[in-house]
Amino acid sequence: MKRVTLLLTIALLAAATVYAQAPAPQTAAPRPAAPAGPPPTGVATIDFSRALTGNVEGVRATNKLQAEGKDRQNRFQAKQKEGQDAQGKLTASGNVLSEAARADLSKKLDQIGIDLQRMQDDFQREMGQMQQEYLGPVADVARKVIEKYAAEKGYAVVFDTSGESNNIIFNNPAVDITDEVIAKIDEEIQKNPLSKTPGTAAPTGAPRPAAPGSPTTPPATTRPPAANPPAANSPTANPAVPKPADPAKKP
């Protein structure tokens, strides 16, 4: 009888152990509580380019970009003048120059053409990099400010009117929040300064990587290209910086 009782006790303990080791039944995760009140339905517009470059840090970055563009324009024009002078000399004195002198002058013109093309390619690449470096941090702050301001005011959508093809047919100035956002950006940066002040990048003379997909050496031309020099104000007219992320698309 004791043996039967012992075996029954062991069996009960084993069953209890198996039950204790079994995974607990899964329960559905609680759903997040719905936000109080009706969903936002308001609509607003913003000139993002003006909001980006109209605040204190944006103005500082824009001035720096303009100075960098002017410096590159001056160097491009000097090289272009060198090519024009060489071309004029070859045209005016070609008949009296020796064959070797004409060959040297033509070779110089070819090199100037290559230099001008390279300078123009470098200008576009370097200015794009500096726009990202100087204005990128300000754009991040602007995006956060817009999202917060839209939530506070109950805006469901904020349209950017700064692009030429924004598909907006009519825009009532009463719903434009550009000035309010500029003030909010200044307030935010004053409370939380940027880790790196725009316009304090490394010297532009430092080596930069070649642009992806572009040839290492531009194709040689027989004469300096009659291209217009890079515009000094072009980097600031419409900064190529990331647009704010759509608030509805969370990362």
GROMACS elastic network, one bead per residue, 0.5 to 0.9 nm:
[ bonds ]
;  ai    aj funct       b0    kb
    1     4     6  0.51819   500
    1     5     6  0.62846   500
    1     6     6  0.86704   500
    2     5     6  0.50431   500
    2     6     6  0.61183   500
    2     7     6  0.86790   500
    3     6     6  0.50817   500
    3     7     6  0.62494   500
    3     8     6  0.86180   500
    4     7     6  0.52141   500
    4     8     6  0.61898   500
    4     9     6  0.86266   500
    5     8     6  0.51143   500
    5     9     6  0.61802   500
    5    10     6  0.87308   500
    6     9     6  0.50843   500
    6    10     6  0.62579   500
    6    11     6  0.86651   500
    7    10     6  0.51222   500
    7    11     6  0.61897   500
    7    12     6  0.86554   500
    8    11     6  0.51138   500
    8    12     6  0.62213   500
    8    13     6  0.86769   500
    9    12     6  0.51652   500
    9    13     6  0.62342   500
    9    14     6  0.86635   500
   10    13     6  0.51148   500
   10    14     6  0.61539   500
   10    15     6  0.86310   500
   11    14     6  0.51301   500
   11    15     6  0.62120   500
   11    16     6  0.86144   500
   12    15     6  0.51388   500
   12    16     6  0.61790   500
   12    17     6  0.86558   500
   13    16     6  0.50282   500
   13    17     6  0.61564   500
   13    18     6  0.86885   500
   14    17     6  0.50557   500
   14    18     6  0.62509   500
   14    19     6  0.86686   500
   15    18     6  0.51789   500
   15    19     6  0.62591   500
   15    20     6  0.86264   500
   16    19     6  0.51609   500
   16    20     6  0.61455   500
   16    21     6  0.87207   500
   17    20     6  0.50694   500
   17    21     6  0.62701   500
   17    22     6  0.87376   500
   18    21     6  0.51969   500
   18    22     6  0.62736   500
   19    22     6  0.52007   500
   19    23     6  0.85567   500
   20    23     6  0.81353   500
   20    24     6  0.89456   500
   21    24     6  0.87345   500
   22    25     6  0.89264   500
   23    26     6  0.84152   500
   24    27     6  0.89957   500
   27    30     6  0.88373   500
   28    31     6  0.86134   500
   30    33     6  0.86965   500
   31    34     6  0.86175   500
   32    35     6  0.88504   500
   33    36     6  0.85464   500
   34    37     6  0.88335   500
   35    38     6  0.79599   500
   35    39     6  0.78551   500
   36    39     6  0.84570   500
   37    40     6  0.89586   500
   38    41     6  0.85810   500
   39   154     6  0.79554   500
   39   156     6  0.80632   500
   40    43     6  0.89984   500
   40   151     6  0.78883   500
   40   153     6  0.84641   500
   40   155     6  0.56111   500
   40   156     6  0.50677   500
   40   157     6  0.88237   500
   41   154     6  0.65869   500
   41   155     6  0.59090   500
   41   156     6  0.50199   500
   41   157     6  0.78594   500
   42   150     6  0.87524   500
   42   153     6  0.79148   500
   42   154     6  0.57792   500
   42   156     6  0.53745   500
   42   157     6  0.69046   500
   42   158     6  0.87629   500
   43   150     6  0.89508   500
   43   154     6  0.84435   500
   43   155     6  0.52444   500
   43   156     6  0.60087   500
   43   157     6  0.50862   500
   43   158     6  0.59460   500
   43   159     6  0.78763   500
   43   175     6  0.72228   500
   44   150     6  0.82469   500
   44   155     6  0.65951   500
   44   156     6  0.83646   500
   44   157     6  0.64404   500
   44   159     6  0.63423   500
   44   160     6  0.89616   500
   44   174     6  0.87258   500
   44   176     6  0.58740   500
   44   177     6  0.67451   500
   45   157     6  0.82970   500
   45   158     6  0.51742   500
   45   160     6  0.58658   500
   45   161     6  0.65802   500
   45   171     6  0.75906   500
   45   172     6  0.86805   500
   45   173     6  0.84362   500
   45   175     6  0.60175   500
   45   177     6  0.62339   500
   45   178     6  0.76355   500
   46    49     6  0.87486   500
   46    50     6  0.85452   500
   46    51     6  0.77083   500
   46   158     6  0.69299   500
   46   159     6  0.62066   500
   46   160     6  0.50819   500
   46   161     6  0.59053   500
   46   162     6  0.75268   500
   46   175     6  0.84645   500
   46   176     6  0.54625   500
   46   177     6  0.55005   500
   46   179     6  0.86847   500
   46   181     6  0.84288   500
   47    50     6  0.54905   500
   47    51     6  0.62239   500
   47    52     6  0.86482   500
   47   159     6  0.85114   500
   47   160     6  0.56749   500
   47   161     6  0.50354   500
   47   163     6  0.83407   500
   47   176     6  0.79694   500
   47   177     6  0.82528   500
   47   178     6  0.58527   500
   48    52     6  0.59352   500
   48    53     6  0.85829   500
   48   142     6  0.85062   500
   48   160     6  0.59674   500
   48   161     6  0.71794   500
   48   162     6  0.58468   500
   48   163     6  0.87136   500
   48   178     6  0.72537   500
   48   243     6  0.78142   500
   48   244     6  0.83842   500
   49    52     6  0.50800   500
   49    53     6  0.62201   500
   49    54     6  0.81532   500
   49   160     6  0.88108   500
   49   161     6  0.88421   500
   49   162     6  0.58774   500
   49   163     6  0.84344   500
   49   237     6  0.89812   500
   49   238     6  0.67929   500
   49   239     6  0.70481   500
   49   241     6  0.88817   500
   49   243     6  0.89533   500
   50    53     6  0.52665   500
   50    54     6  0.53281   500
   50    55     6  0.84129   500
   50   162     6  0.76946   500
   50   178     6  0.73937   500
   50   179     6  0.89078   500
   50   182     6  0.83996   500
   51    54     6  0.52462   500
   51    55     6  0.66000   500
   51    58     6  0.83413   500
   51   142     6  0.76206   500
   51   178     6  0.57603   500
   51   179     6  0.72609   500
   51   181     6  0.66586   500
   51   182     6  0.52707   500
   51   185     6  0.84205   500
   52    55     6  0.65322   500
   52    57     6  0.87227   500
   52    58     6  0.57436   500
   52    59     6  0.84867   500
   52   135     6  0.76835   500
   52   138     6  0.67487   500
   52   139     6  0.62705   500
   52   142     6  0.68476   500
   52   182     6  0.76249   500
   52   185     6  0.87889   500
   52   239     6  0.88224   500
   53    56     6  0.79802   500
   53    57     6  0.77181   500
   53    59     6  0.53163   500
   53    60     6  0.84346   500
   53    61     6  0.78101   500
   53    62     6  0.65393   500
   53   135     6  0.81796   500
   53   138     6  0.86869   500
   53   182     6  0.89161   500
   53   236     6  0.83781   500
   53   239     6  0.84149   500
   54    57     6  0.82485   500
   54    58     6  0.58801   500
   54    59     6  0.58601   500
   54   179     6  0.88497   500
   54   182     6  0.65949   500
   55    58     6  0.51014   500
   55    59     6  0.60592   500
   55    60     6  0.86752   500
   55   138     6  0.89648   500
   55   182     6  0.54502   500
   55   183     6  0.72783   500
   55   185     6  0.67853   500
   55   186     6  0.60498   500
   56    59     6  0.53002   500
   56    60     6  0.64425   500
   56    61     6  0.88362   500
   56   182     6  0.88026   500
   56   185     6  0.86913   500
   56   186     6  0.64680   500
   57    60     6  0.50654   500
   57    61     6  0.62041   500
   57    62     6  0.85315   500
   57   135     6  0.84679   500
   57   138     6  0.70672   500
   57   186     6  0.78635   500
   57   189     6  0.82304   500
   57   194     6  0.89647   500
   57   197     6  0.76204   500
   57   198     6  0.66868   500
   58    61     6  0.51138   500
   58    62     6  0.59947   500
   58    63     6  0.85687   500
   58   134     6  0.83520   500
   58   135     6  0.66550   500
   58   138     6  0.66325   500
   58   139     6  0.88816   500
   58   198     6  0.77442   500
   59    62     6  0.50221   500
   59    63     6  0.61309   500
   59    64     6  0.86068   500
   60    63     6  0.52942   500
   60    64     6  0.63674   500
   60    65     6  0.87683   500
   60   134     6  0.89657   500
   60   197     6  0.88206   500
   60   198     6  0.67756   500
   60   199     6  0.68029   500
   61    64     6  0.51347   500
   61    65     6  0.62233   500
   61    66     6  0.86479   500
   61   131     6  0.83196   500
   61   134     6  0.55388   500
   61   135     6  0.63337   500
   61   197     6  0.83893   500
   61   198     6  0.50202   500
   61   199     6  0.50539   500
   61   200     6  0.87798   500
   62    65     6  0.50525   500
   62    66     6  0.61267   500
   62    67     6  0.86529   500
   62   131     6  0.85859   500
   62   134     6  0.81366   500
   62   135     6  0.79422   500
   62   198     6  0.87743   500
   62   199     6  0.81868   500
   62   235     6  0.80862   500
   62   236     6  0.58373   500
   62   239     6  0.85345   500
   63    66     6  0.50565   500
   63    67     6  0.62532   500
   63    68     6  0.86821   500
   63   199     6  0.82220   500
   63   236     6  0.80985   500
   64    67     6  0.51514   500
   64    68     6  0.62699   500
   64    69     6  0.86372   500
   64   134     6  0.84663   500
   64   198     6  0.82283   500
   64   199     6  0.54287   500
   64   200     6  0.86106   500
   65    68     6  0.50629   500
   65    69     6  0.61201   500
   65    70     6  0.86028   500
   65   127     6  0.75397   500
   65   130     6  0.73166   500
   65   131     6  0.72161   500
   65   134     6  0.80842   500
   65   199     6  0.74944   500
   65   232     6  0.88580   500
   65   233     6  0.84577   500
   65   235     6  0.64216   500
   65   236     6  0.67649   500
   66    69     6  0.50411   500
   66    70     6  0.61447   500
   66    71     6  0.86775   500
   66   232     6  0.61443   500
   66   233     6  0.56942   500
   66   234     6  0.79364   500
   66   235     6  0.65890   500
   66   236     6  0.63389   500
   67    70     6  0.50954   500
   67    71     6  0.62684   500
   67    72     6  0.87605   500
   67   232     6  0.76396   500
   67   233     6  0.87055   500
   68    71     6  0.52494   500
   68    72     6  0.64317   500
   68    73     6  0.86972   500
   68   127     6  0.79542   500
   68   204     6  0.85308   500
   68   232     6  0.78705   500
   69    72     6  0.52220   500
   69    73     6  0.61246   500
   69    74     6  0.87181   500
   69   123     6  0.80034   500
   69   127     6  0.74337   500
   69   230     6  0.76647   500
   69   231     6  0.71111   500
   69   233     6  0.67016   500
   69   234     6  0.76176   500
   69   235     6  0.68911   500
   70    74     6  0.62288   500
   70    75     6  0.87522   500
   70   230     6  0.85981   500
   70   231     6  0.75607   500
   70   233     6  0.74037   500
   71    74     6  0.52597   500
   71    75     6  0.64661   500
   71    76     6  0.87388   500
   71   232     6  0.77846   500
   72    75     6  0.51628   500
   72    76     6  0.61129   500
   72    77     6  0.85881   500
   72   119     6  0.83284   500
   72   120     6  0.89905   500
   72   123     6  0.69458   500
   72   229     6  0.89504   500
   72   230     6  0.74486   500
   72   231     6  0.89162   500
   72   232     6  0.75888   500
   73    76     6  0.50745   500
   73    77     6  0.61168   500
   73    78     6  0.85948   500
   73   123     6  0.88070   500
   73   229     6  0.61160   500
   73   230     6  0.54565   500
   73   231     6  0.64612   500
   73   232     6  0.58944   500
   74    77     6  0.51883   500
   74    78     6  0.61930   500
   74    79     6  0.87431   500
   74   229     6  0.86017   500
   74   232     6  0.87300   500
   75    78     6  0.51323   500
   75    79     6  0.63442   500
   75    80     6  0.85999   500
   75   119     6  0.87070   500
   76    79     6  0.52473   500
   76    80     6  0.61106   500
   76    81     6  0.86169   500
   76   116     6  0.68440   500
   76   119     6  0.68589   500
   76   120     6  0.77808   500
   76   229     6  0.60754   500
   76   230     6  0.74619   500
   77    81     6  0.60244   500
   77    82     6  0.85414   500
   77   228     6  0.89073   500
   77   229     6  0.62703   500
   77   230     6  0.88176   500
   78    81     6  0.50929   500
   78    82     6  0.63081   500
   78    83     6  0.88101   500
   79    82     6  0.50181   500
   79    83     6  0.64229   500
   79    84     6  0.87769   500
   79   112     6  0.71464   500
   79   115     6  0.79704   500
   79   116     6  0.69458   500
   80    83     6  0.51109   500
   80    84     6  0.62719   500
   80    85     6  0.86983   500
   80   112     6  0.77912   500
   80   113     6  0.85634   500
   80   116     6  0.71027   500
   80   224     6  0.73958   500
   80   225     6  0.86903   500
   80   226     6  0.86472   500
   80   229     6  0.82170   500
   81    85     6  0.61300   500
   81    86     6  0.85814   500
   82    85     6  0.52325   500
   82    86     6  0.62791   500
   82    87     6  0.86217   500
   82   109     6  0.89430   500
   82   112     6  0.78573   500
   83    86     6  0.51264   500
   83    87     6  0.60669   500
   83    88     6  0.85246   500
   83   108     6  0.82421   500
   83   109     6  0.60869   500
   83   112     6  0.60415   500
   83   113     6  0.76415   500
   83   223     6  0.80752   500
   83   224     6  0.60782   500
   84    87     6  0.50334   500
   84    88     6  0.60564   500
   84    89     6  0.85822   500
   84   109     6  0.88438   500
   84   224     6  0.78342   500
   85    88     6  0.50481   500
   85    89     6  0.61843   500
   85    90     6  0.86394   500
   86    89     6  0.51032   500
   86    90     6  0.62040   500
   86    91     6  0.86154   500
   86   105     6  0.68823   500
   86   106     6  0.84937   500
   86   108     6  0.78213   500
   86   109     6  0.67487   500
   87    90     6  0.51412   500
   87    91     6  0.61667   500
   87    92     6  0.86019   500
   87   105     6  0.82014   500
   87   106     6  0.83481   500
   87   109     6  0.70798   500
   87   223     6  0.79430   500
   87   224     6  0.85639   500
   88    91     6  0.51111   500
   88    92     6  0.60050   500
   88    93     6  0.82993   500
   89    92     6  0.52240   500
   89    93     6  0.56961   500
   89    94     6  0.73893   500
   89   105     6  0.85529   500
   90    93     6  0.54631   500
   90    95     6  0.86774   500
   90    97     6  0.83515   500
   90   102     6  0.69608   500
   90   105     6  0.68520   500
   90   106     6  0.78356   500
   91    94     6  0.54945   500
   91    95     6  0.84200   500
   92    95     6  0.78372   500
   92    96     6  0.89142   500
   93    96     6  0.54819   500
   93    97     6  0.61017   500
   94    97     6  0.53336   500
   94    98     6  0.81857   500
   94    99     6  0.89763   500
   94   101     6  0.88981   500
   94   102     6  0.66498   500
   95    98     6  0.81059   500
   97   100     6  0.80006   500
   97   101     6  0.58541   500
   97   102     6  0.61115   500
   98   101     6  0.51154   500
   98   102     6  0.62294   500
   98   103     6  0.85598   500
   99   102     6  0.51795   500
   99   103     6  0.61536   500
   99   104     6  0.86724   500
  100   103     6  0.50531   500
  100   104     6  0.62007   500
  100   105     6  0.86536   500
  101   104     6  0.50864   500
  101   105     6  0.61606   500
  101   106     6  0.85664   500
  102   105     6  0.50860   500
  102   106     6  0.60816   500
  102   107     6  0.84906   500
  103   106     6  0.51188   500
  103   107     6  0.60880   500
  103   108     6  0.85878   500
  104   107     6  0.50424   500
  104   108     6  0.61832   500
  104   109     6  0.87051   500
  105   109     6  0.62761   500
  105   110     6  0.86888   500
  106   109     6  0.50441   500
  106   110     6  0.62571   500
  106   111     6  0.87408   500
  106   222     6  0.75319   500
  106   223     6  0.79159   500
  107   110     6  0.50719   500
  107   111     6  0.63501   500
  107   112     6  0.87047   500
  107   222     6  0.82538   500
  108   111     6  0.51441   500
  108   112     6  0.61852   500
  108   113     6  0.86383   500
  109   112     6  0.50549   500
  109   113     6  0.62057   500
  109   114     6  0.87273   500
  109   221     6  0.84037   500
  109   222     6  0.68692   500
  109   223     6  0.54504   500
  109   224     6  0.62050   500
  110   113     6  0.51559   500
  110   114     6  0.64495   500
  110   115     6  0.87518   500
  110   220     6  0.63581   500
  110   221     6  0.55492   500
  110   222     6  0.50009   500
  110   223     6  0.54953   500
  110   224     6  0.67357   500
  111   114     6  0.50401   500
  111   115     6  0.61129   500
  111   116     6  0.85943   500
  111   220     6  0.74268   500
  111   221     6  0.80389   500
  111   222     6  0.86599   500
  111   223     6  0.85557   500
  111   224     6  0.82041   500
  112   116     6  0.60775   500
  112   117     6  0.86085   500
  112   221     6  0.88640   500
  112   223     6  0.77665   500
  112   224     6  0.59224   500
  112   225     6  0.89746   500
  113   116     6  0.51973   500
  113   117     6  0.63351   500
  113   118     6  0.86711   500
  113   220     6  0.69906   500
  113   221     6  0.57913   500
  113   222     6  0.73302   500
  113   223     6  0.57759   500
  113   225     6  0.59045   500
  114   117     6  0.52437   500
  114   118     6  0.61819   500
  114   119     6  0.85872   500
  114   217     6  0.78392   500
  114   218     6  0.61500   500
  114   219     6  0.69787   500
  114   220     6  0.56194   500
  114   221     6  0.66515   500
  114   223     6  0.89987   500
  114   224     6  0.75505   500
  114   225     6  0.87687   500
  115   118     6  0.50967   500
  115   119     6  0.60246   500
  115   120     6  0.85918   500
  115   218     6  0.85232   500
  115   224     6  0.86914   500
  116   119     6  0.50639   500
  116   120     6  0.62029   500
  116   121     6  0.86493   500
  116   224     6  0.71386   500
  116   225     6  0.74744   500
  116   227     6  0.87386   500
  117   120     6  0.52017   500
  117   121     6  0.62536   500
  117   122     6  0.86050   500
  117   218     6  0.65786   500
  117   219     6  0.86975   500
  117   224     6  0.86161   500
  117   225     6  0.77131   500
  117   227     6  0.88664   500
  118   121     6  0.50888   500
  118   122     6  0.60203   500
  118   123     6  0.84247   500
  118   217     6  0.74495   500
  118   218     6  0.64441   500
  119   122     6  0.50713   500
  119   123     6  0.59678   500
  119   124     6  0.87271   500
  120   123     6  0.50097   500
  120   124     6  0.64291   500
  120   125     6  0.87464   500
  120   229     6  0.77440   500
  120   230     6  0.69025   500
  121   124     6  0.54026   500
  121   125     6  0.63278   500
  121   126     6  0.85838   500
  121   211     6  0.83844   500
  121   214     6  0.88431   500
  122   125     6  0.51202   500
  122   126     6  0.57961   500
  122   127     6  0.82265   500
  122   208     6  0.88876   500
  122   210     6  0.83807   500
  122   211     6  0.82738   500
  123   126     6  0.53110   500
  123   127     6  0.58862   500
  123   128     6  0.83413   500
  123   230     6  0.74575   500
  124   127     6  0.53956   500
  124   128     6  0.61140   500
  124   129     6  0.86890   500
  124   230     6  0.84674   500
  125   128     6  0.52131   500
  125   129     6  0.63037   500
  125   130     6  0.87586   500
  125   210     6  0.84690   500
  125   211     6  0.66681   500
  126   129     6  0.50518   500
  126   130     6  0.61597   500
  126   131     6  0.85306   500
  126   204     6  0.80621   500
  126   208     6  0.79083   500
  127   130     6  0.50342   500
  127   131     6  0.60035   500
  127   132     6  0.86043   500
  127   235     6  0.67692   500
  128   131     6  0.51199   500
  128   132     6  0.64097   500
  128   133     6  0.87059   500
  128   235     6  0.80568   500
  128   239     6  0.86910   500
  128   240     6  0.68808   500
  128   241     6  0.84183   500
  129   132     6  0.52493   500
  129   133     6  0.62251   500
  129   134     6  0.86547   500
  130   134     6  0.57836   500
  130   135     6  0.79611   500
  130   199     6  0.84545   500
  130   201     6  0.77365   500
  131   134     6  0.53437   500
  131   135     6  0.55064   500
  131   136     6  0.70175   500
  131   235     6  0.75440   500
  131   236     6  0.87965   500
  131   239     6  0.67140   500
  131   240     6  0.65515   500
  131   241     6  0.64501   500
  132   135     6  0.55448   500
  132   137     6  0.80927   500
  132   239     6  0.89650   500
  132   240     6  0.75626   500
  132   241     6  0.58383   500
  132   242     6  0.78633   500
  133   136     6  0.55816   500
  133   137     6  0.73372   500
  133   198     6  0.73029   500
  133   199     6  0.82195   500
  133   201     6  0.74207   500
  134   137     6  0.69426   500
  134   138     6  0.77459   500
  134   196     6  0.87323   500
  134   197     6  0.77367   500
  134   199     6  0.55427   500
  134   200     6  0.78222   500
  134   201     6  0.75588   500
  135   138     6  0.51941   500
  135   139     6  0.61178   500
  135   140     6  0.87797   500
  135   198     6  0.66259   500
  135   199     6  0.86823   500
  135   239     6  0.81584   500
  135   240     6  0.89475   500
  135   241     6  0.67130   500
  135   242     6  0.89900   500
  136   139     6  0.50208   500
  136   140     6  0.63816   500
  136   141     6  0.89057   500
  136   198     6  0.87705   500
  136   241     6  0.62326   500
  136   242     6  0.69909   500
  137   140     6  0.51302   500
  137   141     6  0.65421   500
  137   142     6  0.87282   500
  137   194     6  0.71719   500
  137   195     6  0.86703   500
  137   196     6  0.82341   500
  137   197     6  0.88133   500
  137   198     6  0.78438   500
  138   141     6  0.51817   500
  138   142     6  0.61691   500
  138   143     6  0.86973   500
  138   185     6  0.83593   500
  138   189     6  0.86815   500
  138   194     6  0.80042   500
  138   198     6  0.81056   500
  139   143     6  0.61449   500
  139   144     6  0.87359   500
  139   241     6  0.73142   500
  139   242     6  0.69862   500
  139   243     6  0.74229   500
  139   244     6  0.70140   500
  140   143     6  0.52169   500
  140   144     6  0.64949   500
  140   145     6  0.87170   500
  140   242     6  0.85810   500
  140   244     6  0.73422   500
  141   144     6  0.52572   500
  141   145     6  0.61321   500
  141   146     6  0.86131   500
  141   185     6  0.67191   500
  141   188     6  0.76569   500
  141   189     6  0.77063   500
  141   194     6  0.89189   500
  142   145     6  0.50562   500
  142   146     6  0.60746   500
  142   147     6  0.86076   500
  142   181     6  0.75526   500
  142   182     6  0.81676   500
  142   184     6  0.85432   500
  142   185     6  0.60741   500
  142   244     6  0.74748   500
  143   146     6  0.52055   500
  143   147     6  0.62632   500
  143   148     6  0.86841   500
  143   243     6  0.81088   500
  143   245     6  0.68555   500
  143   246     6  0.89751   500
  143   247     6  0.87426   500
  144   147     6  0.51769   500
  144   148     6  0.61664   500
  144   149     6  0.85036   500
  144   244     6  0.83819   500
  145   148     6  0.51875   500
  145   149     6  0.59475   500
  145   150     6  0.83929   500
  145   181     6  0.68624   500
  145   184     6  0.66498   500
  145   185     6  0.64168   500
  145   188     6  0.78047   500
  146   149     6  0.51174   500
  146   150     6  0.59022   500
  146   151     6  0.84711   500
  146   158     6  0.83245   500
  146   181     6  0.66156   500
  146   184     6  0.87445   500
  146   185     6  0.89228   500
  146   244     6  0.84840   500
  146   247     6  0.89415   500
  147   150     6  0.52057   500
  147   151     6  0.62171   500
  147   152     6  0.87058   500
  147   158     6  0.89487   500
  147   246     6  0.88865   500
  147   247     6  0.63104   500
  148   151     6  0.51793   500
  148   152     6  0.62507   500
  148   153     6  0.87207   500
  149   152     6  0.50963   500
  149   153     6  0.61785   500
  149   154     6  0.84663   500
  149   155     6  0.83892   500
  149   180     6  0.89056   500
  149   181     6  0.77006   500
  149   184     6  0.84619   500
  150   153     6  0.51982   500
  150   154     6  0.58651   500
  150   156     6  0.72897   500
  150   157     6  0.79324   500
  150   158     6  0.75055   500
  151   154     6  0.51611   500
  151   155     6  0.61685   500
  151   156     6  0.78756   500
  152   155     6  0.78684   500
  155   158     6  0.69293   500
  156   248     6  0.88477   500
  157   246     6  0.89710   500
  157   247     6  0.84220   500
  157   248     6  0.87701   500
  158   246     6  0.89095   500
  159   166     6  0.83286   500
  159   168     6  0.84372   500
  160   163     6  0.71352   500
  160   166     6  0.70945   500
  160   243     6  0.88816   500
  161   164     6  0.78403   500
  161   165     6  0.86150   500
  161   166     6  0.59718   500
  161   167     6  0.87319   500
  161   168     6  0.73362   500
  161   171     6  0.85563   500
  162   165     6  0.87252   500
  162   166     6  0.74914   500
  162   238     6  0.87471   500
  163   166     6  0.54302   500
  163   238     6  0.88835   500
  164   167     6  0.84922   500
  165   168     6  0.80950   500
  166   169     6  0.86443   500
  168   171     6  0.69688   500
  171   174     6  0.85127   500
  171   175     6  0.77543   500
  171   176     6  0.80237   500
  172   175     6  0.59316   500
  172   176     6  0.72264   500
  173   176     6  0.51394   500
  173   177     6  0.86351   500
  174   177     6  0.82782   500
  176   179     6  0.79822   500
  176   180     6  0.87421   500
  177   180     6  0.53118   500
  177   181     6  0.61188   500
  177   182     6  0.86959   500
  178   181     6  0.51895   500
  178   182     6  0.62286   500
  178   183     6  0.88002   500
  179   182     6  0.51428   500
  179   183     6  0.64178   500
  179   184     6  0.87057   500
  180   183     6  0.52755   500
  180   184     6  0.62612   500
  180   185     6  0.87247   500
  181   185     6  0.60429   500
  181   186     6  0.86305   500
  182   185     6  0.51215   500
  182   186     6  0.63963   500
  182   187     6  0.87195   500
  183   186     6  0.52503   500
  183   187     6  0.63119   500
  183   188     6  0.87141   500
  184   188     6  0.60731   500
  184   189     6  0.86178   500
  185   188     6  0.50704   500
  185   189     6  0.61334   500
  185   190     6  0.84178   500
  186   189     6  0.52933   500
  186   190     6  0.60137   500
  186   191     6  0.86312   500
  187   190     6  0.51208   500
  187   191     6  0.63057   500
  187   192     6  0.85702   500
  188   191     6  0.52009   500
  188   192     6  0.59419   500
  188   193     6  0.78391   500
  189   194     6  0.65047   500
  190   193     6  0.56618   500
  190   194     6  0.88353   500
  192   195     6  0.87196   500
  193   196     6  0.83517   500
  193   197     6  0.81897   500
  194   197     6  0.59527   500
  194   198     6  0.82846   500
  196   199     6  0.87130   500
  196   200     6  0.74088   500
  196   201     6  0.87806   500
  197   200     6  0.61148   500
  197   201     6  0.87200   500
  198   201     6  0.74980   500
  200   203     6  0.87726   500
  201   204     6  0.79878   500
  202   205     6  0.84727   500
  202   206     6  0.75064   500
  203   206     6  0.59878   500
  204   207     6  0.80372   500
  204   208     6  0.86052   500
  205   208     6  0.84723   500
  208   211     6  0.88401   500
  209   212     6  0.85669   500
  210   213     6  0.85339   500
  210   214     6  0.72782   500
  210   215     6  0.83169   500
  210   216     6  0.70022   500
  211   214     6  0.55918   500
  211   215     6  0.82734   500
  211   216     6  0.86446   500
  212   215     6  0.85286   500
  214   217     6  0.85207   500
  214   218     6  0.83674   500
  215   218     6  0.60590   500
  215   219     6  0.83654   500
  217   220     6  0.84021   500
  218   221     6  0.88786   500
  220   223     6  0.87447   500
  221   224     6  0.68557   500
  221   225     6  0.75549   500
  222   225     6  0.87746   500
  223   226     6  0.87133   500
  224   227     6  0.84783   500
  225   228     6  0.88284   500
  227   230     6  0.89370   500
  228   231     6  0.82122   500
  229   232     6  0.88003   500
  230   233     6  0.87825   500
  230   234     6  0.76920   500
  231   234     6  0.52322   500
  231   235     6  0.81013   500
  232   235     6  0.72076   500
  232   236     6  0.86227   500
  233   236     6  0.56517   500
  233   237     6  0.62667   500
  234   237     6  0.52699   500
  234   238     6  0.72634   500
  234   239     6  0.83337   500
  235   238     6  0.66196   500
  235   239     6  0.58168   500
  235   240     6  0.77902   500
  236   239     6  0.53664   500
  236   240     6  0.87653   500
  238   241     6  0.88209   500
  240   243     6  0.87272   500
  242   245     6  0.83711   500
  243   246     6  0.88776   500
  244   247     6  0.83663   500
  245   248     6  0.84682   500
  245   249     6  0.73663   500
  245   250     6  0.85339   500
  246   249     6  0.54346   500
  246   250     6  0.78750   500
  247   250     6  0.66372   500
